[in-house]
């Protein structure tokens, strides 16, 4: 009786985060809730949660669907050495939605709000 040698699976280092954690981080950076993201991908929120907590394994099709929904490459989603920041980062949907709401305000209110934001950023040490 011959024994099959154990094959050691190569360990993939995703930069200190799991693939599910990476998906969650990218989803949040894009400004989606799990429910919004699920609708965009065409699955349920429960499945999104399963992928983000590593209960579900990514198939090639799901990786492509996730990348398309996040407007990123599959390399950025799956590649261990992919950078955590996009080179030409788009504002998150959360920020875009707020900007659209601000643009609907009367000019005086816009100006007041922008001065408030500028003051906050200056206090935080971020140049506006």
Secondary structure as UniProt FT lines:
FT   TURN            15..16
FT   HELIX           19..29
FT   TURN            30..31
FT   HELIX           34..41
FT   HELIX           45..52
FT   TURN            53..54
FT   HELIX           60..70
FT   HELIX           74..78
FT   TURN            80..81
FT   TURN            87..88
FT   HELIX           93..103
FT   HELIX           107..123
FT   TURN            124..125
//
